[in-house]
Amino acid sequence: MIKMARKRWLLVIVLVLIGVAIFLVNPIEESPKYGLDHDFAIESSEFLPSLAGVTNTPFAPGNRIDILNNGDQFYPAMLEAIGQARRTITFEAYIFGAGEIGRKFAEAIAGKARSGVTVKILLDAVGSPNIGDEILETLRGSGCQVRWYHPLSWYSIDRVNNRTHRKSLVIDGRIGFTGGAGIADQWLGHAQDSEHWRDIQIRVEGPAVVPLQTGFAQNWLETTGELVSGDAFFPQPRPAGALSAQSILSDPETGSSAARIMYYLSIVCARKSILIANSYFVPDQRAIEILTDAERRGVDVKVMVAGIHNDNRIARDNSVRLYGKLLEVGVEIYEYNPTMLHHKYMVCDGVWSTVGTTSFDNRSFGLNDESNVCVYDRDFAAQLARIFSEDLAACRRITLEEWRGRGVLTKLREMVASLLRDQV
């Protein structure tokens, strides 16, 4: 009798643990069920007001946005901006690693802190554990405030799977940087070999910087209880260029994240072309449907993903597993093989673009905090399209026959990876 009771209690405990695990890893956000069947196009007068409305993010005129290719361009630009800081530096990062570039950033930021600039740094507890004591001591010893987003502990277990995947550096509330890259040595150089990643960042100056600062301020408040406010962080916006831009903040707290809505609405409204360059491409069933529908209505859909060099094997296996339905309708899929491709951008109809931190997968859409900057401008879209075209020369196009000919072991590995499709 006692043994049976113990077995029952053990079973209860196991079921409770399984339930807790499912609760923690299951995204609380999901794709829109209805409404992704609009008959208006990106170039219609309905698109921008609709996108601003459904993402709760207005377009701000008067911006300058520069596209920076690889670490050779974006790291010097970021360090130059840090050197020009007069009042505040805020920095939110998923990855800040020990190494050459990590030390260089730490020394630059610490120098500004010693000169009287207020510095607040928010690091993700899962993404940046390898920052090292040397860098932390450099930052903290100079007076920088360094905090960890959602540290792993028993009292915050309900938030353990919500990470900040944002990469935002904001200087004096006026100049901002965002994109795919963190602070780590793999982003150094110009993607010259398999050890150095291919990526882009953008430098933003103008009113579109404000939401990037807002995203930092919200997560800083949640983490520390401190309200970031005042002219040093939020100066009166002033025009810096001719571009209208929308800086979207995305988190999983709503029914469907702003990033997912922006991506999906843009796809269903495209009428000519869709270029997606994303390191982690794991579309859910709804995304597969709207991409295949786009191809069937005559849209030229091209997807560029990380190929043989991939830092997330589970993500790659899940991505390859889902190629079939897209290839069957004519979607072109290209794998970038010289090194790890870490891009996160999309261009639609040669006029609409988005660049940011969001991967095309359920982790970014349903679990992470993300940010994307969107621009409606032909010249800006053309710049990204040229980058896409140049990278395409280093890619291998995947054919339907090749995909169908995958080996049994490969398919088995993909099947196992599918169990974690929402976690990559």
C-alpha positions as CSV (number, residue, x, y, z in Angstrom):
1,M,0.0,0.0,0.0
2,I,2.8,2.4,1.0
3,K,4.7,1.5,-2.2
4,M,1.7,2.2,-4.4
5,A,1.2,5.6,-2.6
6,R,4.8,6.4,-3.3
7,K,4.5,5.5,-6.9
8,R,1.4,7.7,-7.2
9,W,3.2,10.6,-5.7
10,L,6.2,10.1,-7.9
11,L,3.9,10.1,-10.9
12,V,2.2,13.3,-9.7
13,I,5.6,14.9,-9.3
14,V,6.8,13.8,-12.7
15,L,3.5,15.1,-14.3
16,V,3.8,18.4,-12.5
17,L,7.4,18.9,-13.7
18,I,6.4,18.0,-17.3
19,G,3.6,20.6,-17.0
20,V,5.9,23.3,-15.7
21,A,8.5,22.5,-18.5
22,I,5.8,22.8,-21.1
23,F,4.5,26.1,-19.6
24,L,8.0,27.6,-19.6
25,V,9.0,26.6,-23.1
26,N,5.7,27.1,-24.9
27,P,5.4,30.5,-26.6
28,I,2.5,32.6,-25.3
29,E,2.2,34.4,-28.6
30,E,0.9,32.9,-31.9
31,S,0.2,33.7,-35.5
32,P,-2.9,35.7,-36.4
33,K,-5.7,33.2,-37.3
34,Y,-7.7,35.5,-39.6
35,G,-7.2,38.7,-41.5
36,L,-4.1,37.8,-43.6
37,D,-6.0,37.9,-46.9
38,H,-5.8,41.6,-47.7
39,D,-6.5,42.8,-51.3
40,F,-4.4,46.0,-50.9
41,A,-0.8,46.2,-52.0
42,I,2.3,47.6,-50.3
43,E,2.3,50.5,-52.8
44,S,-1.4,51.3,-52.0
45,S,-2.4,54.1,-49.7
46,E,-3.8,51.6,-47.2
47,F,-0.6,49.8,-46.4
48,L,1.3,52.2,-44.2
49,P,-1.7,53.4,-42.1
50,S,-2.6,49.7,-41.6
51,L,0.9,48.7,-40.6
52,A,1.2,51.7,-38.2
53,G,-2.2,50.8,-36.7
54,V,-1.7,47.1,-36.1
55,T,1.8,47.4,-34.7
56,N,0.9,50.5,-32.6
57,T,3.9,52.2,-34.1
58,P,3.7,55.4,-36.1
59,F,6.1,56.5,-38.9
60,A,8.5,59.3,-38.0
61,P,9.8,61.6,-40.7
62,G,13.2,63.2,-40.7
63,N,15.6,60.3,-40.4
64,R,19.0,59.4,-41.7
65,I,19.7,55.7,-41.9
66,D,23.1,54.2,-43.0
67,I,23.6,50.6,-43.8
68,L,26.9,49.2,-42.4
69,N,28.3,46.1,-44.0
70,N,30.2,43.7,-41.7
71,G,32.3,44.5,-38.6
72,D,34.9,46.5,-40.7
73,Q,32.1,49.1,-41.1
74,F,29.8,48.9,-38.1
75,Y,32.2,48.5,-35.3
76,P,34.3,51.6,-36.1
77,A,31.0,53.6,-36.6
78,M,29.8,52.5,-33.2
79,L,33.1,53.3,-31.5
80,E,33.2,56.7,-33.1
81,A,29.6,57.4,-31.8
82,I,30.6,56.3,-28.3
83,G,33.6,58.7,-28.5
84,Q,31.2,61.5,-29.3
85,A,28.9,60.9,-26.4
86,R,28.4,63.9,-24.2
87,R,25.6,62.9,-21.8
88,T,24.4,59.3,-22.0
89,I,25.1,55.9,-23.4
90,T,22.5,53.1,-23.2
91,F,23.4,49.7,-24.5
92,E,21.2,46.6,-24.7
93,A,22.8,43.4,-26.0
94,Y,22.1,39.7,-26.3
95,I,25.7,38.9,-26.9
96,F,28.7,40.8,-25.4
97,G,31.6,38.4,-25.4
98,A,35.2,38.5,-24.1
99,G,37.8,39.0,-26.7
100,E,39.5,41.8,-28.7
101,I,36.4,43.7,-29.7
102,G,34.7,43.3,-26.4
103,R,37.7,44.8,-24.6
104,K,37.9,47.6,-27.1
105,F,34.2,48.5,-26.5
106,A,34.6,48.2,-22.8
107,E,37.6,50.5,-22.7
108,A,35.8,53.1,-25.0
109,I,32.6,53.0,-22.9
110,A,34.6,53.1,-19.6
111,G,36.5,56.1,-20.8
112,K,33.3,58.0,-21.4
113,A,31.9,57.0,-18.0
114,R,35.0,58.4,-16.3
115,S,34.5,61.7,-18.1
116,G,31.0,62.0,-16.6
117,V,28.8,60.4,-19.2
118,T,26.0,58.3,-17.7
119,V,26.3,54.7,-19.0
120,K,23.6,52.0,-18.5
121,I,24.2,48.6,-20.0
122,L,21.7,45.8,-20.0
123,L,23.0,42.3,-21.0
124,D,21.0,39.2,-21.5
125,A,21.8,36.6,-18.9
126,V,21.7,33.7,-21.4
127,G,23.4,35.4,-24.3
128,S,26.3,37.1,-22.5
129,P,27.6,34.8,-19.8
130,N,31.0,34.7,-21.5
131,I,31.7,38.4,-21.1
132,G,34.4,37.7,-18.6
133,D,35.5,39.3,-15.3
134,E,38.0,41.6,-17.0
135,I,35.4,43.4,-19.1
136,L,32.9,43.6,-16.3
137,E,35.6,45.0,-13.9
138,T,36.6,47.6,-16.6
139,L,32.9,48.7,-17.0
140,R,31.9,48.7,-13.4
141,G,35.2,50.1,-12.1
142,S,34.6,53.2,-14.3
143,G,31.1,53.8,-13.0
144,C,29.1,52.1,-15.7
145,Q,25.8,50.6,-14.5
146,V,25.7,47.0,-15.7
147,R,22.6,44.8,-15.1
148,W,21.5,41.3,-16.3
149,Y,18.2,40.8,-18.0
150,H,16.2,37.9,-16.6
151,P,19.0,36.1,-14.7
152,L,18.5,32.4,-14.1
153,S,17.1,31.9,-10.7
154,W,14.3,30.0,-9.0
155,Y,12.2,33.1,-8.2
156,S,12.1,34.2,-11.9
157,I,11.6,30.8,-13.5
158,D,8.4,32.0,-15.2
159,R,10.6,34.4,-17.3
160,V,13.5,32.2,-18.0
161,N,12.6,31.6,-21.6
162,N,11.9,35.3,-22.4
163,R,15.2,36.8,-23.5
164,T,16.1,40.2,-24.8
165,H,17.5,39.6,-28.3
166,R,17.7,43.3,-29.0
167,K,21.0,44.9,-30.0
168,S,20.7,48.6,-29.5
169,L,23.3,51.2,-28.8
170,V,21.9,54.7,-28.2
171,I,24.1,57.8,-27.8
172,D,22.7,60.9,-26.2
173,G,19.2,59.8,-27.2
174,R,20.0,61.0,-30.8
175,I,22.1,58.3,-32.6
176,G,21.2,54.7,-32.5
177,F,22.5,51.4,-33.9
178,T,20.7,48.1,-34.3
179,G,20.8,45.0,-36.5
180,G,22.0,41.4,-36.2
181,A,25.4,41.8,-34.7
182,G,26.5,41.5,-31.1
183,I,29.8,42.4,-29.6
184,A,32.1,39.4,-30.2
185,D,35.2,38.6,-32.3
186,Q,33.3,36.5,-34.8
187,W,31.8,39.7,-36.2
188,L,35.3,41.3,-36.8
189,G,36.5,41.8,-40.3
190,H,34.6,41.5,-43.5
191,A,33.4,37.9,-43.5
192,Q,36.7,36.9,-45.0
193,D,36.7,33.3,-43.8
194,S,34.5,30.8,-42.0
195,E,35.5,32.2,-38.5
196,H,34.2,35.7,-39.3
197,W,30.4,36.2,-39.8
198,R,28.5,38.0,-42.5
199,D,26.2,40.7,-41.1
200,I,24.8,44.2,-41.4
201,Q,23.9,46.9,-38.9
202,I,22.2,50.2,-39.4
203,R,23.1,53.6,-37.9
204,V,19.9,55.7,-37.2
205,E,19.8,59.4,-36.6
206,G,16.6,61.3,-36.1
207,P,13.2,60.7,-34.5
208,A,13.3,56.9,-35.2
209,V,15.9,56.6,-32.4
210,V,13.3,57.4,-29.8
211,P,11.6,53.9,-29.9
212,L,15.0,52.2,-29.6
213,Q,15.6,54.2,-26.5
214,T,12.1,53.4,-25.3
215,G,12.8,49.7,-25.6
216,F,15.9,50.0,-23.5
217,A,14.0,52.1,-20.9
218,Q,11.2,49.6,-20.6
219,N,13.5,46.7,-20.0
220,W,15.8,48.7,-17.7
221,L,12.7,49.6,-15.6
222,E,11.6,46.0,-15.5
223,T,15.1,44.9,-14.5
224,T,16.2,47.6,-12.0
225,G,13.0,49.4,-11.0
226,E,14.6,52.6,-12.2
227,L,12.8,55.0,-14.6
228,V,15.0,56.3,-17.4
229,S,13.7,59.7,-18.3
230,G,14.7,63.3,-19.0
231,D,16.3,65.3,-21.7
232,A,19.6,63.4,-21.4
233,F,17.9,60.2,-22.6
234,F,14.9,61.6,-24.5
235,P,15.9,65.0,-26.1
236,Q,13.5,66.8,-28.3
237,P,13.6,65.0,-31.7
238,R,15.1,66.9,-34.5
239,P,15.3,66.1,-38.2
240,A,18.5,64.5,-39.5
241,G,17.5,63.3,-43.0
242,A,14.8,62.7,-45.5
243,L,13.6,59.2,-44.5
244,S,10.4,58.2,-42.8
245,A,10.9,55.2,-40.5
246,Q,9.0,53.0,-38.1
247,S,11.0,51.5,-35.2
248,I,9.0,48.5,-34.0
249,L,9.4,47.1,-30.5
250,S,8.3,43.5,-30.2
251,D,7.6,41.3,-27.2
252,P,5.5,38.2,-26.6
253,E,3.1,39.7,-24.2
254,T,0.4,40.5,-26.8
255,G,-1.7,38.0,-28.8
256,S,0.6,38.3,-31.8
257,S,4.0,40.1,-31.6
258,A,4.5,43.3,-33.5
259,A,7.4,41.8,-35.4
260,R,5.4,38.8,-36.6
261,I,2.5,41.1,-37.7
262,M,4.9,43.4,-39.6
263,Y,6.5,40.5,-41.4
264,Y,3.3,38.7,-42.3
265,L,1.3,41.7,-43.3
266,S,4.2,42.8,-45.6
267,I,4.3,39.4,-47.2
268,V,0.6,39.2,-47.9
269,C,0.6,42.8,-49.4
270,A,3.6,42.2,-51.7
271,R,2.8,42.1,-55.3
272,K,6.1,42.0,-57.1
273,S,9.0,40.6,-55.1
274,I,10.0,39.5,-51.6
275,L,13.7,39.2,-50.5
276,I,14.2,37.6,-47.1
277,A,17.8,37.3,-45.7
278,N,17.7,35.6,-42.3
279,S,20.1,33.4,-40.5
280,Y,17.4,31.4,-38.7
281,F,14.5,30.7,-41.0
282,V,12.0,28.4,-39.4
283,P,8.5,29.5,-40.6
284,D,5.4,28.2,-38.9
285,Q,2.5,26.8,-40.9
286,R,0.9,30.2,-41.3
287,A,4.1,31.7,-42.7
288,I,4.5,28.8,-45.1
289,E,1.0,29.4,-46.3
290,I,1.4,33.1,-47.0
291,L,4.8,32.7,-48.7
292,T,3.4,29.9,-51.0
293,D,0.3,32.1,-51.7
294,A,2.6,35.0,-52.6
295,E,4.5,32.8,-55.1
296,R,1.3,31.5,-56.6
297,R,0.0,35.0,-57.2
298,G,3.1,35.9,-59.1
299,V,5.4,37.4,-56.5
300,D,9.1,36.5,-57.0
301,V,10.0,35.1,-53.5
302,K,13.7,34.6,-52.7
303,V,14.9,33.4,-49.3
304,M,18.6,33.5,-48.2
305,V,19.6,31.5,-45.1
306,A,22.7,30.4,-43.3
307,G,24.1,27.3,-44.9
308,I,26.8,24.8,-43.8
309,H,28.3,27.3,-41.4
310,N,25.6,27.6,-38.7
311,D,26.0,28.2,-35.0
312,N,22.6,26.6,-34.3
313,R,22.4,23.0,-35.7
314,I,18.8,22.6,-34.4
315,A,17.7,25.7,-36.2
316,R,19.3,24.6,-39.5
317,D,17.8,21.1,-39.3
318,N,14.3,22.7,-38.7
319,S,14.9,25.1,-41.6
320,V,15.9,22.4,-44.1
321,R,13.0,20.2,-42.9
322,L,10.5,22.9,-44.0
323,Y,12.0,23.7,-47.5
324,G,9.7,21.3,-49.3
325,K,6.4,23.1,-49.5
326,L,8.1,26.3,-50.5
327,L,10.2,24.7,-53.2
328,E,7.2,22.9,-54.6
329,V,5.5,26.2,-55.6
330,G,8.7,27.8,-56.9
331,V,10.0,29.8,-53.9
332,E,13.8,30.1,-54.4
333,I,15.9,29.1,-51.4
334,Y,19.6,29.9,-51.2
335,E,22.1,28.8,-48.7
336,Y,25.1,31.1,-48.0
337,N,28.1,28.9,-47.4
338,P,31.4,30.9,-47.2
339,T,30.7,31.6,-43.5
340,M,27.9,32.1,-41.0
341,L,25.2,34.5,-42.5
342,H,23.6,36.4,-39.7
343,H,21.4,38.9,-41.7
344,K,17.9,39.8,-40.5
345,Y,16.2,41.9,-43.2
346,M,13.5,41.8,-45.8
347,V,12.7,43.9,-48.9
348,C,9.3,43.8,-50.5
349,D,8.3,45.2,-54.0
350,G,11.5,47.3,-54.2
351,V,10.1,49.9,-51.8
352,W,9.5,48.5,-48.4
353,S,12.3,47.3,-46.1
354,T,12.9,46.1,-42.6
355,V,16.2,45.6,-40.8
356,G,16.6,44.5,-37.2
357,T,17.2,41.8,-34.6
358,T,14.3,39.5,-35.4
359,S,14.9,36.0,-36.8
360,F,12.2,34.4,-38.9
361,D,11.2,31.8,-36.3
362,N,8.9,31.3,-33.3
363,R,11.6,32.1,-30.8
364,S,12.0,35.7,-32.1
365,F,8.3,36.0,-32.8
366,G,6.9,34.4,-29.7
367,L,9.6,34.4,-26.9
368,N,12.1,37.2,-27.4
369,D,12.1,40.9,-27.1
370,E,13.1,42.2,-30.5
371,S,13.4,45.5,-32.5
372,N,13.1,46.3,-36.2
373,V,13.4,49.5,-38.1
374,C,11.2,49.7,-41.2
375,V,11.6,52.1,-44.1
376,Y,9.3,53.0,-47.1
377,D,11.8,54.3,-49.6
378,R,13.0,53.0,-53.0
379,D,16.7,54.1,-52.7
380,F,17.0,52.4,-49.3
381,A,15.3,49.3,-50.6
382,A,17.7,49.3,-53.6
383,Q,20.7,49.4,-51.3
384,L,19.5,46.3,-49.4
385,A,18.6,44.6,-52.7
386,R,22.1,45.2,-54.0
387,I,23.5,43.6,-50.8
388,F,21.2,40.6,-51.3
389,S,22.3,40.3,-55.0
390,E,26.0,40.4,-54.1
391,D,25.6,37.8,-51.3
392,L,23.6,35.6,-53.8
393,A,26.8,35.1,-55.8
394,A,28.2,33.2,-52.8
395,C,25.1,31.1,-52.3
396,R,24.0,27.7,-53.5
397,R,20.4,27.4,-54.7
398,I,18.6,24.4,-53.2
399,T,16.5,22.4,-55.7
400,L,13.4,20.3,-54.9
401,E,15.1,17.2,-56.2
402,E,18.1,17.7,-53.9
403,W,15.8,18.3,-51.0
404,R,13.8,15.2,-51.7
405,G,17.0,13.2,-51.9
406,R,18.1,13.8,-48.3
407,G,19.3,10.7,-46.5
408,V,17.4,8.8,-43.9
409,L,19.8,9.9,-41.1
410,T,19.3,13.5,-42.1
411,K,15.5,13.2,-42.0
412,L,15.7,11.5,-38.7
413,R,17.8,14.3,-37.3
414,E,15.3,16.8,-38.6
415,M,12.4,14.9,-37.0
416,V,14.2,15.1,-33.6
417,A,14.9,18.8,-34.2
418,S,11.2,19.5,-34.9
419,L,10.5,18.7,-31.2
420,L,12.3,22.0,-30.4
421,R,11.1,24.0,-33.3
422,D,9.7,26.8,-31.1
423,Q,12.9,27.1,-29.1
424,V,15.3,28.0,-32.0
